Amino acid sequence: MCKYNATMEAEMLHQTQMPEIPAYVAHNMQKIAETGMGDLNLREIGRLLIDWEEKYGESHGYKNCRETVEWLSENYEYFEEVKNIFISENKSQLS
């Protein structure tokens, strides 16, 4: 029974600790939030970022977009939480 509880605690700890968000992910999520397109899913965000990087590139601030999509995919269980951080920050700045 102790082993079961330790396993449950480890799973709960994993669920509550979001990894540190890299600066490039924060930058790209902020760019998306600024557009007002906060209701996108991961696939839509991925397509949008890669499209922006290919069309506009670094001169418009779009870099590390593929890495951003990869990080979001690897940390998918936190995707909504990460997305909400930037959407709510952007909404509060507009008020």
N, CA, C and O atoms as a GROMACS GRO file, in nm:
protein
  380
    1MET      N    1   0.081  -0.119   0.000
    1MET     CA    2   0.000   0.000   0.000
    1MET      C    3   0.086   0.126   0.000
    1MET      O    4   0.048   0.225  -0.062
    2CYS      N    5   0.199   0.125   0.066
    2CYS     CA    6   0.287   0.242   0.066
    2CYS      C    7   0.340   0.269  -0.074
    2CYS      O    8   0.354   0.385  -0.114
    3LYS      N    9   0.372   0.163  -0.147
    3LYS     CA   10   0.422   0.180  -0.283
    3LYS      C   11   0.316   0.248  -0.370
    3LYS      O   12   0.348   0.334  -0.451
    4TYR      N   13   0.192   0.209  -0.353
    4TYR     CA   14   0.082   0.269  -0.429
    4TYR      C   15   0.071   0.418  -0.399
    4TYR      O   16   0.055   0.499  -0.491
    5ASN      N   17   0.080   0.455  -0.272
    5ASN     CA   18   0.071   0.596  -0.234
    5ASN      C   19   0.188   0.676  -0.289
    5ASN      O   20   0.169   0.790  -0.334
    6ALA      N   21   0.307   0.620  -0.286
    6ALA     CA   22   0.424   0.688  -0.341
    6ALA      C   23   0.406   0.709  -0.491
    6ALA      O   24   0.444   0.814  -0.544
    7THR      N   25   0.350   0.611  -0.558
    7THR     CA   26   0.326   0.623  -0.702
    7THR      C   27   0.224   0.733  -0.729
    7THR      O   28   0.242   0.814  -0.819
    8MET      N   29   0.118   0.734  -0.650
    8MET     CA   30   0.016   0.839  -0.667
    8MET      C   31   0.075   0.978  -0.643
    8MET      O   32   0.046   1.071  -0.717
    9GLU      N   33   0.157   0.990  -0.540
    9GLU     CA   34   0.218   1.119  -0.509
    9GLU      C   35   0.309   1.164  -0.623
    9GLU      O   36   0.310   1.281  -0.659
   10ALA      N   37   0.386   1.072  -0.679
   10ALA     CA   38   0.475   1.104  -0.790
   10ALA      C   39   0.396   1.151  -0.911
   10ALA      O   40   0.436   1.245  -0.979
   11GLU      N   41   0.284   1.084  -0.938
   11GLU     CA   42   0.200   1.124  -1.051
   11GLU      C   43   0.137   1.261  -1.027
   11GLU      O   44   0.130   1.343  -1.118
   12MET      N   45   0.093   1.286  -0.906
   12MET     CA   46   0.032   1.415  -0.874
   12MET      C   47   0.136   1.527  -0.884
   12MET      O   48   0.105   1.636  -0.932
   13LEU      N   49   0.257   1.500  -0.839
   13LEU     CA   50   0.363   1.598  -0.846
   13LEU      C   51   0.393   1.632  -0.991
   13LEU      O   52   0.412   1.748  -1.026
   14HIS      N   53   0.398   1.529  -1.075
   14HIS     CA   54   0.424   1.549  -1.218
   14HIS      C   55   0.315   1.635  -1.280
   14HIS      O   56   0.344   1.719  -1.366
   15GLN      N   57   0.193   1.615  -1.240
   15GLN     CA   58   0.080   1.688  -1.297
   15GLN      C   59   0.077   1.834  -1.254
   15GLN      O   60   0.024   1.918  -1.326
   16THR      N   61   0.134   1.865  -1.140
   16THR     CA   62   0.123   2.002  -1.090
   16THR      C   63   0.244   2.088  -1.123
   16THR      O   64   0.235   2.210  -1.115
   17GLN      N   65   0.356   2.030  -1.159
   17GLN     CA   66   0.476   2.108  -1.184
   17GLN      C   67   0.496   2.130  -1.334
   17GLN      O   68   0.541   2.041  -1.406
   18MET      N   69   0.462   2.247  -1.378
   18MET     CA   70   0.482   2.281  -1.517
   18MET      C   71   0.630   2.313  -1.538
   18MET      O   72   0.690   2.381  -1.455
   19PRO      N   73   0.688   2.266  -1.646
   19PRO     CA   74   0.828   2.296  -1.672
   19PRO      C   75   0.847   2.445  -1.701
   19PRO      O   76   0.752   2.515  -1.739
   20GLU      N   77   0.968   2.492  -1.683
   20GLU     CA   78   0.998   2.633  -1.713
   20GLU      C   79   0.977   2.658  -1.862
   20GLU      O   80   1.020   2.578  -1.946
   21ILE      N   81   0.912   2.766  -1.894
   21ILE     CA   82   0.882   2.799  -2.033
   21ILE      C   83   1.003   2.871  -2.092
   21ILE      O   84   1.041   2.977  -2.043
   22PRO      N   85   1.063   2.814  -2.198
   22PRO     CA   86   1.178   2.881  -2.261
   22PRO      C   87   1.139   3.019  -2.316
   22PRO      O   88   1.023   3.042  -2.351
   23ALA      N   89   1.235   3.109  -2.323
   23ALA     CA   90   1.210   3.245  -2.370
   23ALA      C   91   1.152   3.247  -2.511
   23ALA      O   92   1.063   3.327  -2.540
   24TYR      N   93   1.201   3.160  -2.598
   24TYR     CA   94   1.150   3.160  -2.736
   24TYR      C   95   1.004   3.115  -2.742
   24TYR      O   96   0.928   3.163  -2.826
   25VAL      N   97   0.964   3.024  -2.653
   25VAL     CA   98   0.824   2.981  -2.648
   25VAL      C   99   0.739   3.098  -2.597
   25VAL      O  100   0.633   3.127  -2.653
   26ALA      N  101   0.786   3.163  -2.493
   26ALA     CA  102   0.712   3.278  -2.438
   26ALA      C  103   0.696   3.386  -2.544
   26ALA      O  104   0.588   3.443  -2.560
   27HIS      N  105   0.803   3.414  -2.616
   27HIS     CA  106   0.799   3.517  -2.721
   27HIS      C  107   0.695   3.482  -2.827
   27HIS      O  108   0.613   3.566  -2.865
   28ASN      N  109   0.698   3.359  -2.876
   28ASN     CA  110   0.606   3.319  -2.982
   28ASN      C  111   0.462   3.310  -2.934
   28ASN      O  112   0.370   3.342  -3.008
   29MET      N  113   0.441   3.266  -2.811
   29MET     CA  114   0.305   3.262  -2.757
   29MET      C  115   0.252   3.404  -2.739
   29MET      O  116   0.133   3.428  -2.759
   30GLN      N  117   0.338   3.496  -2.701
   30GLN     CA  118   0.297   3.636  -2.688
   30GLN      C  119   0.256   3.692  -2.824
   30GLN      O  120   0.158   3.766  -2.833
   31LYS      N  121   0.331   3.657  -2.928
   31LYS     CA  122   0.297   3.702  -3.064
   31LYS      C  123   0.158   3.652  -3.103
   31LYS      O  124   0.080   3.726  -3.163
   32ILE      N  125   0.128   3.528  -3.070
   32ILE     CA  126  -0.005   3.473  -3.101
   32ILE      C  127  -0.112   3.545  -3.019
   32ILE      O  128  -0.217   3.581  -3.073
   33ALA      N  129  -0.085   3.565  -2.892
   33ALA     CA  130  -0.183   3.633  -2.806
   33ALA      C  131  -0.213   3.774  -2.858
   33ALA      O  132  -0.328   3.819  -2.850
   34GLU      N  133  -0.112   3.842  -2.909
   34GLU     CA  134  -0.131   3.978  -2.961
   34GLU      C  135  -0.224   3.981  -3.082
   34GLU      O  136  -0.285   4.084  -3.110
   35THR      N  137  -0.236   3.870  -3.153
   35THR     CA  138  -0.324   3.865  -3.270
   35THR      C  139  -0.470   3.846  -3.230
   35THR      O  140  -0.560   3.869  -3.311
   36GLY      N  141  -0.493   3.806  -3.105
   36GLY     CA  142  -0.629   3.780  -3.060
   36GLY      C  143  -0.678   3.640  -3.095
   36GLY      O  144  -0.796   3.609  -3.077
   37MET      N  145  -0.588   3.556  -3.144
   37MET     CA  146  -0.627   3.419  -3.182
   37MET      C  147  -0.600   3.322  -3.069
   37MET      O  148  -0.522   3.228  -3.086
   38GLY      N  149  -0.661   3.343  -2.955
   38GLY     CA  150  -0.634   3.263  -2.838
   38GLY      C  151  -0.705   3.130  -2.832
   38GLY      O  152  -0.676   3.048  -2.744
   39ASP      N  153  -0.798   3.106  -2.923
   39ASP     CA  154  -0.876   2.983  -2.916
   39ASP      C  155  -0.821   2.872  -3.006
   39ASP      O  156  -0.893   2.777  -3.037
   40LEU      N  157  -0.696   2.884  -3.047
   40LEU     CA  158  -0.636   2.784  -3.135
   40LEU      C  159  -0.590   2.662  -3.057
   40LEU      O  160  -0.552   2.672  -2.941
   41ASN      N  161  -0.594   2.546  -3.123
   41ASN     CA  162  -0.538   2.426  -3.061
   41ASN      C  163  -0.391   2.414  -3.102
   41ASN      O  164  -0.341   2.497  -3.178
   42LEU      N  165  -0.323   2.313  -3.051
   42LEU     CA  166  -0.180   2.299  -3.076
   42LEU      C  167  -0.149   2.285  -3.225
   42LEU      O  168  -0.054   2.346  -3.274
   43ARG      N  169  -0.226   2.207  -3.296
   43ARG     CA  170  -0.201   2.188  -3.439
   43ARG      C  171  -0.214   2.321  -3.514
   43ARG      O  172  -0.132   2.353  -3.599
   44GLU      N  173  -0.317   2.398  -3.481
   44GLU     CA  174  -0.338   2.527  -3.547
   44GLU      C  175  -0.227   2.626  -3.513
   44GLU      O  176  -0.180   2.700  -3.599
   45ILE      N  177  -0.184   2.627  -3.388
   45ILE     CA  178  -0.074   2.713  -3.347
   45ILE      C  179   0.053   2.673  -3.419
   45ILE      O  180   0.129   2.758  -3.465
   46GLY      N  181   0.077   2.543  -3.430
   46GLY     CA  182   0.195   2.495  -3.500
   46GLY      C  183   0.198   2.540  -3.645
   46GLY      O  184   0.300   2.590  -3.693
   47ARG      N  185   0.088   2.523  -3.713
   47ARG     CA  186   0.080   2.566  -3.854
   47ARG      C  187   0.101   2.716  -3.867
   47ARG      O  188   0.173   2.762  -3.956
   48LEU      N  189   0.038   2.791  -3.779
   48LEU     CA  190   0.048   2.936  -3.783
   48LEU      C  191   0.192   2.983  -3.762
   48LEU      O  192   0.243   3.065  -3.838
   49LEU      N  193   0.258   2.930  -3.659
   49LEU     CA  194   0.395   2.971  -3.629
   49LEU      C  195   0.490   2.936  -3.743
   49LEU      O  196   0.572   3.019  -3.783
   50ILE      N  197   0.480   2.816  -3.794
   50ILE     CA  198   0.570   2.775  -3.902
   50ILE      C  199   0.544   2.859  -4.027
   50ILE      O  200   0.638   2.897  -4.097
   51ASP      N  201   0.418   2.886  -4.054
   51ASP     CA  202   0.383   2.971  -4.169
   51ASP      C  203   0.441   3.112  -4.151
   51ASP      O  204   0.500   3.166  -4.244
   52TRP      N  205   0.426   3.169  -4.033
   52TRP     CA  206   0.480   3.303  -4.006
   52TRP      C  207   0.631   3.304  -4.022
   52TRP      O  208   0.688   3.397  -4.080
   53GLU      N  209   0.697   3.201  -3.968
   53GLU     CA  210   0.843   3.197  -3.975
   53GLU      C  211   0.888   3.191  -4.121
   53GLU      O  212   0.984   3.258  -4.159
   54GLU      N  213   0.820   3.110  -4.202
   54GLU     CA  214   0.857   3.097  -4.343
   54GLU      C  215   0.826   3.224  -4.421
   54GLU      O  216   0.906   3.265  -4.506
   55LYS      N  217   0.714   3.288  -4.394
   55LYS     CA  218   0.673   3.407  -4.470
   55LYS      C  219   0.745   3.534  -4.426
   55LYS      O  220   0.788   3.613  -4.510
   56TYR      N  221   0.757   3.554  -4.295
   56TYR     CA  222   0.806   3.682  -4.245
   56TYR      C  223   0.945   3.676  -4.185
   56TYR      O  224   1.021   3.772  -4.194
   57GLY      N  225   0.979   3.565  -4.123
   57GLY     CA  226   1.113   3.545  -4.070
   57GLY      C  227   1.151   3.633  -3.953
   57GLY      O  228   1.067   3.698  -3.890
   58GLU      N  229   1.280   3.634  -3.925
   58GLU     CA  230   1.334   3.703  -3.808
   58GLU      C  231   1.314   3.854  -3.814
   58GLU      O  232   1.304   3.919  -3.710
   59SER      N  233   1.307   3.910  -3.933
   59SER     CA  234   1.291   4.056  -3.943
   59SER      C  235   1.160   4.103  -3.880
   59SER      O  236   1.148   4.220  -3.843
   60HIS      N  237   1.063   4.014  -3.869
   60HIS     CA  238   0.936   4.047  -3.805
   60HIS      C  239   0.923   3.980  -3.667
   60HIS      O  240   0.815   3.979  -3.609
   61GLY      N  241   1.032   3.926  -3.618
   61GLY     CA  242   1.031   3.867  -3.484
   61GLY      C  243   0.989   3.722  -3.477
   61GLY      O  244   0.961   3.671  -3.369
   62TYR      N  245   0.985   3.655  -3.590
   62TYR     CA  246   0.944   3.514  -3.591
   62TYR      C  247   1.067   3.426  -3.605
   62TYR      O  248   1.122   3.410  -3.714
   63LYS      N  249   1.109   3.370  -3.494
   63LYS     CA  250   1.223   3.278  -3.495
   63LYS      C  251   1.197   3.169  -3.393
   63LYS      O  252   1.116   3.185  -3.302
   64ASN      N  253   1.265   3.060  -3.409
   64ASN     CA  254   1.250   2.943  -3.322
   64ASN      C  255   1.107   2.892  -3.319
   64ASN      O  256   1.063   2.836  -3.218
   65CYS      N  257   1.034   2.910  -3.426
   65CYS     CA  258   0.894   2.867  -3.430
   65CYS      C  259   0.883   2.715  -3.428
   65CYS      O  260   0.799   2.659  -3.358
   66ARG      N  261   0.967   2.647  -3.505
   66ARG     CA  262   0.963   2.500  -3.506
   66ARG      C  263   1.001   2.446  -3.368
   66ARG      O  264   0.942   2.348  -3.322
   67GLU      N  265   1.098   2.509  -3.304
   67GLU     CA  266   1.137   2.467  -3.170
   67GLU      C  267   1.023   2.490  -3.070
   67GLU      O  268   1.003   2.411  -2.978
   68THR      N  269   0.950   2.598  -3.090
   68THR     CA  270   0.835   2.627  -3.004
   68THR      C  271   0.730   2.519  -3.018
   68THR      O  272   0.677   2.469  -2.918
   69VAL      N  273   0.699   2.482  -3.141
   69VAL     CA  274   0.600   2.377  -3.166
   69VAL      C  275   0.648   2.245  -3.105
   69VAL      O  276   0.569   2.171  -3.046
   70GLU      N  277   0.776   2.216  -3.120
   70GLU     CA  278   0.832   2.093  -3.063
   70GLU      C  279   0.821   2.094  -2.910
   70GLU      O  280   0.781   1.994  -2.851
   71TRP      N  281   0.855   2.206  -2.846
   71TRP     CA  282   0.846   2.215  -2.701
   71TRP      C  283   0.702   2.200  -2.654
   71TRP      O  284   0.675   2.128  -2.558
   72LEU      N  285   0.609   2.268  -2.722
   72LEU     CA  286   0.468   2.257  -2.685
   72LEU      C  287   0.417   2.114  -2.701
   72LEU      O  288   0.338   2.066  -2.621
   73SER      N  289   0.464   2.046  -2.806
   73SER     CA  290   0.423   1.907  -2.829
   73SER      C  291   0.478   1.816  -2.720
   73SER      O  292   0.406   1.729  -2.670
   74GLU      N  293   0.604   1.835  -2.685
   74GLU     CA  294   0.666   1.752  -2.581
   74GLU      C  295   0.602   1.776  -2.444
   74GLU      O  296   0.604   1.687  -2.359
   75ASN      N  297   0.548   1.893  -2.424
   75ASN     CA  298   0.486   1.930  -2.296
   75ASN      C  299   0.336   1.950  -2.314
   75ASN      O  300   0.277   2.040  -2.254
   76TYR      N  301   0.275   1.866  -2.395
   76TYR     CA  302   0.135   1.883  -2.434
   76TYR      C  303   0.040   1.887  -2.314
   76TYR      O  304  -0.061   1.958  -2.318
   77GLU      N  305   0.072   1.813  -2.208
   77GLU     CA  306  -0.018   1.812  -2.093
   77GLU      C  307  -0.031   1.950  -2.028
   77GLU      O  308  -0.124   1.975  -1.951
   78TYR      N  309   0.063   2.040  -2.059
   78TYR     CA  310   0.059   2.176  -2.005
   78TYR      C  311   0.018   2.279  -2.110
   78TYR      O  312   0.020   2.399  -2.083
   79PHE      N  313  -0.018   2.233  -2.229
   79PHE     CA  314  -0.046   2.324  -2.340
   79PHE      C  315  -0.152   2.428  -2.305
   79PHE      O  316  -0.130   2.548  -2.324
   80GLU      N  317  -0.266   2.384  -2.255
   80GLU     CA  318  -0.374   2.478  -2.223
   80GLU      C  319  -0.330   2.577  -2.116
   80GLU      O  320  -0.364   2.696  -2.122
   81GLU      N  321  -0.256   2.529  -2.018
   81GLU     CA  322  -0.208   2.616  -1.911
   81GLU      C  323  -0.112   2.721  -1.966
   81GLU      O  324  -0.121   2.839  -1.931
   82VAL      N  325  -0.019   2.679  -2.051
   82VAL     CA  326   0.076   2.771  -2.112
   82VAL      C  327   0.000   2.873  -2.197
   82VAL      O  328   0.025   2.994  -2.188
   83LYS      N  329  -0.090   2.824  -2.278
   83LYS     CA  330  -0.168   2.913  -2.365
   83LYS      C  331  -0.246   3.015  -2.282
   83LYS      O  332  -0.248   3.133  -2.316
   84ASN      N  333  -0.308   2.971  -2.176
   84ASN     CA  334  -0.388   3.060  -2.091
   84ASN      C  335  -0.304   3.166  -2.021
   84ASN      O  336  -0.351   3.277  -1.996
   85ILE      N  337  -0.180   3.133  -1.989
   85ILE     CA  338  -0.091   3.232  -1.927
   85ILE      C  339  -0.077   3.353  -2.018
   85ILE      O  340  -0.088   3.467  -1.973
   86PHE      N  341  -0.054   3.328  -2.145
   86PHE     CA  342  -0.028   3.438  -2.238
   86PHE      C  343  -0.156   3.507  -2.282
   86PHE      O  344  -0.156   3.628  -2.306
   87ILE      N  345  -0.263   3.434  -2.295
   87ILE     CA  346  -0.390   3.494  -2.334
   87ILE      C  347  -0.442   3.584  -2.223
   87ILE      O  348  -0.486   3.696  -2.249
   88SER      N  349  -0.437   3.536  -2.099
   88SER     CA  350  -0.487   3.618  -1.988
   88SER      C  351  -0.398   3.739  -1.965
   88SER      O  352  -0.448   3.846  -1.931
   89GLU      N  353  -0.266   3.725  -1.984
   89GLU     CA  354  -0.175   3.839  -1.971
   89GLU      C  355  -0.208   3.944  -2.077
   89GLU      O  356  -0.212   4.063  -2.048
   90ASN      N  357  -0.232   3.898  -2.198
   90ASN     CA  358  -0.261   3.991  -2.308
   90ASN      C  359  -0.394   4.061  -2.285
   90ASN      O  360  -0.407   4.181  -2.312
   91LYS      N  361  -0.494   3.988  -2.236
   91LYS     CA  362  -0.625   4.049  -2.210
   91LYS      C  363  -0.614   4.155  -2.101
   91LYS      O  364  -0.676   4.261  -2.111
   92SER      N  365  -0.536   4.128  -1.997
   92SER     CA  366  -0.524   4.224  -1.888
   92SER      C  367  -0.447   4.348  -1.932
   92SER      O  368  -0.470   4.457  -1.880
   93GLN      N  369  -0.356   4.334  -2.027
   93GLN     CA  370  -0.283   4.449  -2.079
   93GLN      C  371  -0.373   4.537  -2.165
   93GLN      O  372  -0.352   4.658  -2.173
   94LEU      N  373  -0.473   4.478  -2.228
   94LEU     CA  374  -0.563   4.554  -2.314
   94LEU      C  375  -0.666   4.633  -2.234
   94LEU      O  376  -0.723   4.730  -2.284
   95SER      N  377  -0.691   4.591  -2.110
   95SER     CA  378  -0.794   4.656  -2.028
   95SER      C  379  -0.748   4.790  -1.977
   95SER      O  380  -0.822   4.858  -1.906
   0.00000   0.00000   0.00000
